[in-house]
């Protein structure tokens, strides 16, 4: 009986967590815009480096892709807590493409790809 109660309790816990959690990837473009309207982008802060204060000062290796929102007409990427669009500049690169799960950056002939999970 005790085991059954633990199983039911665990199932209820995961059901509640699933309902209350929402990934940025699950949002459509309009909802993402509403969520981010009126918010100011915070400067990037890495407590381990102590030197990088903005995306412009960052190196490509310090960039972390947290999420992408891909709509029919607009796309966004969340990199180090900052919302980026195609054409934005970051770490000396220009944002070339934003696709589901990855972002392509370009500087001259050099192409750098950010992927969810930190793989390049």
Secondary structure, 3 states (H helix, E strand, C coil): CHHHHHHHHHHHHHHHHHHHCCCHHHCCHHHHHHHHCCCCCCCCCCCCCCCCCCCCCCCHHHCCEEEEEECCCCEEEEECCEEECCCCEECCEEEEEEECCEEEEEECCEEEEEECCCCC
